[in-house]
Amino acid sequence: MTPLHDSFTLTRDIAACRAHVWACWEDPALKRKWFVDNDSDGWSLESYSLSFTRGGRETGVWTVNAPGEPWHGRHRNDTTWLDIAPQDHIVYAYTMALNDQIHSASLATVLFADADGGTRLTFTEQIVLYDSRYGVDNRRNGWSKLLDTLETTLRETAT
């Protein structure tokens, strides 16, 4: 199969200061709350680790019990943090695999800026898809849902 190259950008104005939005990426407990522990029925977490430093890694493994569905099996996400500038930007690379077959590789950039008393978060992903079942619309929708959950996490943890 010929790899497909694509990209997308999502922008959110979030009603929280940059320090709090940044904490949702940096703090392992907060990151886990919005990024890991909000899976759909049938998903179960096998393992998760986060070392949010330049050159550090984030790895997650999930099993999905959905016999007959194309997403049935073992999912793995492997991330390497390439550049981290606190409360300004994050650049990272990651792969996603299903049953030990990588189906996508991405370069992502997250920008943090002040916006009307809150934070403008801009997420851009450049993606290579190796399997047509995993289109860019699926990834965009997945990240949109993750950013919804990030905002919920911020509301729930506001002090």
Secondary structure, 3 states (H helix, E strand, C coil): CCCEEEEEEEEEEECCCHHHHHHHHHCHHHHHHHHHCCCCCCEEEEEEEECCCCCCEEEEEEEECCCCCCCCEEEEEEEEEEEEECCCEEEEEEEEEECCEEEEEEEEEEEEEEECCEEEEEEEEEEEECCCCCCHHHHHHHHHHHHHHHHHHHHHHCC
